[in-house]
Amino acid sequence: MVAWHFHPQLEFGQVYEGVGPEPAIGAGRQRVARALRACGVRVTAGRSLEFGDLCRAIKAGHPVLVVIRNPGADCRHWVVVYGYSRIPDYL
């Protein structure tokens, strides 16, 4: 989704092959960042983003790719944050 946001002409296979996720464990930060850069997306890696950081990035037109763990899930999952609300518990 992040690559398509900036380059809608990209095909899914092009991005997926660039990431090359491991079937059992998926893909880590470096692998995802490298694949996005190869697709022409500027990547800034960071940790511990706070709500204000996300708001500033989104207001500037930059979707944010984050890793989440849903309660009760067995694994983490990459998601794209492209909007927010100031109502508590809504991101």
DSSP file (Angstrom, degrees, kcal/mol; ACC not computed):
  #  RESIDUE AA STRUCTURE BP1 BP2  ACC     N-H-->O    O-->H-N    N-H-->O    O-->H-N    TCO  KAPPA ALPHA  PHI   PSI    X-CA   Y-CA   Z-CA
    1    1 A M     >        0   0    0      0, 0.0     4,-1.8     0, 0.0     5,-0.1   0.000 360.0 360.0 360.0 -38.5    0.0    0.0    0.0
    2    2 A V  H  >  +     0   0    0      2,-0.2     4,-1.3     1,-0.2     5,-0.2   0.948 360.0  46.0 -65.2 -47.0    2.8    2.4    0.7
    3    3 A A  H  > S+     0   0    0      1,-0.2     4,-2.6     2,-0.2     3,-0.4   0.913 113.2  50.0 -61.6 -42.1    4.5    1.8   -2.6
    4    4 A W  H  4 S+     0   0    0      1,-0.2    -1,-0.2     2,-0.2    -2,-0.2   0.810 100.9  64.2 -67.8 -29.3    1.2    2.1   -4.4
    5    5 A H  H  < S+     0   0    0     -4,-1.8    -1,-0.2     1,-0.2    -2,-0.2   0.914 117.5  27.0 -58.4 -42.3    0.4    5.4   -2.7
    6    6 A F  H  < S+     0   0    0     -4,-1.3    -2,-0.2    -3,-0.4    -1,-0.2   0.765 136.5  28.6 -92.2 -28.8    3.4    7.0   -4.4
    7    7 A H    ><  +     0   0    0     -4,-2.6     3,-2.1    -5,-0.2    -1,-0.2  -0.688  62.5 177.1-135.4  79.5    3.6    4.8   -7.5
    8    8 A P  T 3  S+     0   0    0      0, 0.0    -4,-0.1     0, 0.0    -1,-0.1   0.673  76.6  68.0 -61.7 -16.5    0.1    3.5   -8.5
    9    9 A Q  T 3  S+     0   0    0      2,-0.1    -5,-0.1    -5,-0.0     2,-0.0   0.628  75.5 110.2 -78.7 -11.9    1.5    1.8  -11.6
   10   10 A L    <   -     0   0    0     -3,-2.1     2,-0.3    -7,-0.2     3,-0.0  -0.332  65.9-132.3 -64.5 143.4    3.5   -0.7   -9.6
   11   11 A E    >>  -     0   0    0      1,-0.1     4,-1.4    -2,-0.0     3,-0.6  -0.716  16.3-120.1 -95.3 149.8    2.3   -4.3   -9.7
   12   12 A F  H 3> S+     0   0    0     -2,-0.3     4,-2.9     1,-0.2     3,-0.3   0.903 111.8  55.2 -54.1 -46.2    1.9   -6.3   -6.5
   13   13 A G  H 3> S+     0   0    0      1,-0.2     4,-2.7     2,-0.2     5,-0.3   0.835 102.3  57.2 -59.3 -34.6    4.4   -8.9   -7.7
   14   14 A Q  H <> S+     0   0    0     -3,-0.6     4,-1.3     2,-0.2    -1,-0.2   0.920 113.9  37.8 -63.4 -44.7    7.1   -6.4   -8.2
   15   15 A V  H  X S+     0   0    0     -4,-1.4     4,-2.0    -3,-0.3    -2,-0.2   0.924 116.6  51.5 -72.7 -45.4    6.8   -5.2   -4.6
   16   16 A Y  H  X S+     0   0    0     -4,-2.9     4,-3.1     1,-0.2    -2,-0.2   0.912 110.2  48.7 -60.2 -44.9    6.3   -8.6   -3.1
   17   17 A E  H  < S+     0   0    0     -4,-2.7    -1,-0.2    -5,-0.2    -2,-0.2   0.874 109.0  54.4 -63.9 -36.0    9.3  -10.1   -4.9
   18   18 A G  H  < S+     0   0    0     -4,-1.3    -1,-0.2    -5,-0.3    -2,-0.2   0.882 113.0  41.9 -64.3 -38.3   11.4   -7.1   -3.7
   19   19 A V  H  < S-     0   0    0     -4,-2.0    -2,-0.2    16,-0.1    -1,-0.2   0.927  85.6-167.8 -74.0 -45.8   10.4   -7.8   -0.1
   20   20 A G     <  -     0   0    0     -4,-3.1    -3,-0.1    -5,-0.2    -4,-0.1   0.955  14.4-154.4  57.1  56.1   10.8  -11.6   -0.4
   21   21 A P        -     0   0    0      0, 0.0     6,-0.2     0, 0.0    -1,-0.1  -0.269  16.3-114.1 -64.5 147.1    9.1  -12.5    2.9
   22   22 A E  B  >  -A   26   0A   0      4,-3.3     4,-3.0     1,-0.1     3,-0.2  -0.655  24.3-128.9 -75.9 132.7    9.9  -15.8    4.6
   23   23 A P  T  4 S+     0   0    0      0, 0.0    -1,-0.1     0, 0.0     4,-0.1   0.852 104.2  37.3 -54.2 -38.5    6.9  -18.0    4.6
   24   24 A A  T  4 S+     0   0    0      2,-0.1    -2,-0.0     1,-0.1     0, 0.0   0.774 133.3  20.3 -87.0 -26.3    7.0  -18.7    8.3
   25   25 A I  T  4 S-     0   0    0      1,-0.3     2,-0.3    -3,-0.2    -1,-0.1   0.487  88.1-143.2-126.1  -4.4    8.1  -15.3    9.7
   26   26 A G  B  <  -A   22   0A   0     -4,-3.0    -4,-3.3    51,-0.0     2,-0.4  -0.576  45.5 -44.9  80.1-137.3    7.4  -12.7    7.0
   27   27 A A        -     0   0    0     -2,-0.3    -7,-0.1    -6,-0.2     2,-0.1  -0.997  47.5-134.5-141.1 141.2    9.8   -9.8    6.6
   28   28 A G     >  -     0   0    0     -2,-0.4     4,-2.2     1,-0.0     5,-0.2  -0.240  37.7 -90.5 -86.6 178.0   11.7   -7.5    8.9
   29   29 A R  H  > S+     0   0    0      1,-0.2     4,-2.8     2,-0.2     5,-0.2   0.897 121.7  49.4 -56.6 -48.9   12.2   -3.8    8.8
   30   30 A Q  H  > S+     0   0    0      1,-0.2     4,-2.5     2,-0.2    -1,-0.2   0.896 111.2  49.1 -63.5 -40.6   15.4   -3.7    6.8
   31   31 A R  H  > S+     0   0    0      2,-0.2     4,-2.0     1,-0.2    -1,-0.2   0.917 114.0  45.3 -65.6 -43.4   14.0   -6.0    4.1
   32   32 A V  H  X S+     0   0    0     -4,-2.2     4,-2.4     2,-0.2    -2,-0.2   0.925 113.6  49.7 -65.9 -45.0   10.8   -4.0    3.7
   33   33 A A  H  X S+     0   0    0     -4,-2.8     4,-2.5     1,-0.2    -2,-0.2   0.913 110.4  50.3 -61.2 -43.8   12.7   -0.7    3.7
   34   34 A R  H  X S+     0   0    0     -4,-2.5     4,-2.1    -5,-0.2    -1,-0.2   0.911 111.2  48.6 -61.0 -43.7   15.1   -2.0    1.0
   35   35 A A  H  X S+     0   0    0     -4,-2.0     4,-1.1     2,-0.2    -1,-0.2   0.906 111.4  49.4 -65.7 -41.7   12.3   -3.2   -1.2
   36   36 A L  H ><>S+     0   0    0     -4,-2.4     5,-2.5     1,-0.2     3,-0.5   0.919 110.6  50.2 -63.8 -43.2   10.4    0.1   -0.9
   37   37 A R  H ><5S+     0   0    0     -4,-2.5     3,-1.8     1,-0.2    -1,-0.2   0.899 106.6  55.3 -60.9 -40.0   13.6    2.1   -1.8
   38   38 A A  H 3<5S+     0   0    0     -4,-2.1    -1,-0.2     1,-0.3    -2,-0.2   0.766 105.5  53.7 -64.0 -24.6   14.1   -0.1   -4.8
   39   39 A C  T <<5S-     0   0    0     -4,-1.1    -1,-0.3    -3,-0.5    -2,-0.2   0.366 127.8 -99.7 -89.9   4.0   10.6    0.8   -5.9
   40   40 A G  T < 5S+     0   0    0     -3,-1.8     2,-0.5     1,-0.3    -3,-0.2   0.641  78.2 136.8  90.4  15.0   11.4    4.5   -5.7
   41   41 A V      < -     0   0    0     -5,-2.5     2,-0.4    -6,-0.1    -1,-0.3  -0.841  53.7-129.4 -98.5 127.8    9.9    5.2   -2.3
   42   42 A R        -     0   0    0     -2,-0.5     2,-0.5     2,-0.0    -5,-0.0  -0.622  29.3-160.3 -74.2 129.2   11.9    7.4    0.2
   43   43 A V        -     0   0    0     -2,-0.4     2,-0.5   -10,-0.1   -10,-0.0  -0.940  17.7-172.8-119.1 130.9   12.1    5.6    3.5
   44   44 A T        -     0   0    0     -2,-0.5     2,-0.3     2,-0.0    -2,-0.0  -0.979  18.5-151.6-118.9 116.1   12.8    7.0    6.9
   45   45 A A        +     0   0    0     -2,-0.5     2,-0.3   -15,-0.0    -2,-0.0  -0.665  26.5 152.6 -90.6 141.8   13.2    4.3    9.5
   46   46 A G        -     0   0    0     -2,-0.3     2,-0.3     3,-0.0     3,-0.1  -0.967  28.7-140.0-156.4 169.5   12.4    5.1   13.1
   47   47 A R  S    S+     0   0    0     -2,-0.3    -2,-0.0     1,-0.2     0, 0.0  -0.907  74.0  24.6-131.2 160.2   11.2    3.5   16.3
   48   48 A S  S    S-     0   0    0     -2,-0.3     2,-0.2     1,-0.2    -1,-0.2   0.892  71.0-171.7  55.0  50.0    8.9    4.5   19.1
   49   49 A L        -     0   0    0     -3,-0.1     2,-0.2     4,-0.1    -1,-0.2  -0.492   9.5-146.4 -69.3 140.3    6.7    7.0   17.1
   50   50 A E    >>  -     0   0    0     -2,-0.2     4,-2.0     1,-0.1     3,-0.6  -0.632  29.7 -98.7-102.3 167.7    4.3    9.0   19.2
   51   51 A F  H 3> S+     0   0    0      1,-0.3     4,-2.5    -2,-0.2     5,-0.2   0.879 123.3  53.4 -54.1 -43.2    0.9   10.1   18.2
   52   52 A G  H 3> S+     0   0    0      1,-0.2     4,-2.4     2,-0.2    -1,-0.3   0.865 106.3  53.1 -61.2 -37.2    2.2   13.6   17.3
   53   53 A D  H <> S+     0   0    0     -3,-0.6     4,-2.2     2,-0.2    -1,-0.2   0.917 110.3  47.4 -62.9 -43.9    4.9   12.1   15.0
   54   54 A L  H  X S+     0   0    0     -4,-2.0     4,-2.6     2,-0.2     5,-0.2   0.923 111.1  51.3 -63.4 -44.1    2.2   10.2   13.2
   55   55 A C  H  X S+     0   0    0     -4,-2.5     4,-2.7     1,-0.2     5,-0.2   0.924 110.4  48.5 -59.5 -46.2    0.0   13.2   12.8
   56   56 A R  H  X S+     0   0    0     -4,-2.4     4,-1.5     2,-0.2    -1,-0.2   0.912 112.8  47.7 -62.3 -43.1    2.8   15.4   11.4
   57   57 A A  H  <>S+     0   0    0     -4,-2.2     5,-2.7     2,-0.2    -2,-0.2   0.929 114.1  46.3 -64.0 -45.1    3.8   12.7    8.9
   58   58 A I  H ><5S+     0   0    0     -4,-2.6     3,-1.8     1,-0.2    -2,-0.2   0.904 110.0  53.1 -66.4 -41.8    0.2   12.1    7.7
   59   59 A K  H 3<5S+     0   0    0     -4,-2.7    -1,-0.2     1,-0.3    -2,-0.2   0.830 106.3  55.0 -60.8 -31.3   -0.5   15.9    7.4
   60   60 A A  T 3<5S-     0   0    0     -4,-1.5    -1,-0.3    -5,-0.2    -2,-0.2   0.430 125.5-104.3 -81.7   0.9    2.6   16.1    5.3
   61   61 A G  T < 5S+     0   0    0     -3,-1.8    -3,-0.2     1,-0.2    -2,-0.1   0.688  80.6 129.9  86.1  18.8    1.2   13.5    2.9
   62   62 A H      < -     0   0    0     -5,-2.7    -1,-0.2    -6,-0.2    -2,-0.2  -0.897  48.5-147.3-110.8 105.7    3.5   10.7    4.1
   63   63 A P        -     0   0    0      0, 0.0     2,-0.5     0, 0.0    19,-0.2  -0.346  18.1-133.3 -64.5 154.9    1.7    7.4    5.1
   64   64 A V  E     -B   81   0B   0     17,-2.6    17,-3.6   -10,-0.0     2,-0.6  -0.947   7.0-148.5-118.4 128.4    3.4    5.6    7.9
   65   65 A L  E     +B   80   0B   0     -2,-0.5     2,-0.3    15,-0.2    15,-0.2  -0.851  28.3 171.1 -96.3 122.9    4.2    1.9    7.8
   66   66 A V  E     -B   79   0B   0     13,-2.7    13,-2.8    -2,-0.6     2,-0.5  -0.874  32.0-125.3-130.5 161.6    4.1    0.3   11.3
   67   67 A V  E     -B   78   0B   0     -2,-0.3     2,-0.3    11,-0.2    11,-0.2  -0.927  32.7-179.1-107.4 130.9    4.1   -3.2   12.8
   68   68 A I  E     -B   77   0B   0      9,-2.6     9,-2.4    -2,-0.5     2,-0.4  -0.841  22.5-149.4-123.9 162.4    1.3   -4.1   15.2
   69   69 A R        -     0   0    0     -2,-0.3     7,-0.1     7,-0.2     3,-0.1  -0.949  19.3-144.6-130.6 113.4    0.4   -7.1   17.3
   70   70 A N    >   -     0   0    0      5,-0.4     3,-2.4    -2,-0.4     5,-0.1  -0.511  35.3 -93.9 -72.6 142.3   -3.3   -7.6   17.7
   71   71 A P  T 3  S+     0   0    0      0, 0.0    -1,-0.1     0, 0.0     3,-0.1  -0.359 113.9  14.9 -56.0 129.8   -4.4   -9.0   21.1
   72   72 A G  T 3  S+     0   0    0      1,-0.3     2,-0.2    -2,-0.1    -2,-0.1   0.356  96.9 130.1  86.6  -6.1   -4.6  -12.7   20.8
   73   73 A A    <   -     0   0    0     -3,-2.4    -1,-0.3     1,-0.1     3,-0.0  -0.497  56.2-142.1 -81.5 151.9   -2.7  -12.9   17.5
   74   74 A D  S    S+     0   0    0     -2,-0.2     2,-0.3    -3,-0.1    -1,-0.1   0.658  79.6  22.7 -84.3 -17.5    0.2  -15.3   17.1
   75   75 A C  S    S-     0   0    0     -5,-0.1    -5,-0.4    -7,-0.0     2,-0.1  -0.908  80.2 -99.8-145.0 168.8    2.3  -12.9   15.0
   76   76 A R        -     0   0    0     -2,-0.3     2,-0.3    -7,-0.1    -7,-0.2  -0.469  34.0-153.8 -86.5 164.8    2.9   -9.2   14.2
   77   77 A H  E     -B   68   0B   0     -9,-2.4    -9,-2.6    -2,-0.1     2,-0.3  -1.000  14.7-123.4-145.3 137.8    1.5   -7.6   11.1
   78   78 A W  E     +B   67   0B   0     -2,-0.3     2,-0.3   -11,-0.2   -11,-0.2  -0.648  35.7 176.0 -78.1 134.1    2.6   -4.6    8.9
   79   79 A V  E     -B   66   0B   0    -13,-2.8   -13,-2.7    -2,-0.3     2,-0.5  -0.968  27.5-127.1-136.2 155.4   -0.1   -2.0    8.5
   80   80 A V  E     -B   65   0B   0     -2,-0.3     2,-0.6   -15,-0.2   -15,-0.2  -0.901  15.3-155.8-103.7 125.5   -0.2    1.4    6.7
   81   81 A V  E     +B   64   0B   0    -17,-3.6   -17,-2.6    -2,-0.5     3,-0.1  -0.901  29.8 152.5-100.0 117.6   -1.4    4.4    8.8
   82   82 A Y        +     0   0    0     -2,-0.6     2,-0.3   -19,-0.2    -1,-0.1   0.293  61.1  27.7-128.8   6.3   -2.8    7.1    6.5
   83   83 A G        -     0   0    0      8,-0.3     2,-0.3     2,-0.0    -1,-0.2  -0.978  58.6-171.7-159.1 166.2   -5.3    8.9    8.7
   84   84 A Y        -     0   0    0     -2,-0.3     2,-0.3    -3,-0.1     7,-0.2  -0.973  11.1-149.5-156.4 166.8   -6.0    9.7   12.3
   85   85 A S        -     0   0    0      5,-0.9     5,-0.3    -2,-0.3     4,-0.1  -0.983  20.6-135.6-139.5 149.1   -8.6   11.1   14.7
   86   86 A R  S    S+     0   0    0     -2,-0.3     3,-0.1     3,-0.1     5,-0.1   0.444  73.6 111.0 -86.2   1.0   -8.1   13.0   17.9
   87   87 A I  S >  S-     0   0    0      1,-0.1     3,-1.5     3,-0.1    -2,-0.2  -0.619  85.5 -98.2 -71.1 129.4  -10.9   10.9   19.6
   88   88 A P  T 3  S+     0   0    0      0, 0.0    -1,-0.1     0, 0.0     3,-0.1  -0.154 104.5  15.8 -52.8 142.4   -9.2    8.7   22.1
   89   89 A D  T 3  S+     0   0    0      1,-0.2     2,-0.5    -4,-0.1    -3,-0.1   0.636  99.9 109.8  69.3  18.0   -8.6    5.1   21.0
   90   90 A Y    <         0   0    0     -3,-1.5    -5,-0.9    -5,-0.3    -1,-0.2  -0.968 360.0 360.0-124.5 116.9   -9.1    5.9   17.3
   91   91 A L              0   0    0     -2,-0.5    -8,-0.3    -7,-0.2    -1,-0.1   0.313 360.0 360.0-128.6 360.0   -6.1    5.8   15.0
